Amino acid sequence: MRISKSRFVAGAQCPRRDVGRCSTFVIVPDELWQQAINENLLPAVRLDRGLLPSMIARGSGALIHISSIQRGLPLYDSTLAYAAVKATLTNYGKALSMRSAQKE
């Protein structure tokens, strides 16, 4: 399919037919990405870092991370950064579980 017309969105060129999908990603500023990371990922990482060593030493314990359905079904038009960070949190939790199970 030949696309002859395009539109610039926040300094990036997106095919006109993809402006809705492309512009959402392109226009999300770094500050919103960082805010999503600071609010939805780093608190869990910091808490786990404090709790997990004693849980491993005791040989028992559980960490629960609250994620979102958006980790697999993101709403691109409104919450792309949030969805991406929740997917990261889910994968971080899986990796942490596998790694801590090996320590036992």
Buried (B, 14 or more C-beta within 10 A) or exposed (E): EEEEEEBEBEEEEBBEEEBEBBBBBBEBEEEBBEBBBEEBBEEBBEEBEEEBEEBBEEEEEEBEBEBBEBBEEBEEEEBBBBBBBBBBBBEBBEEBEEEBEEEE
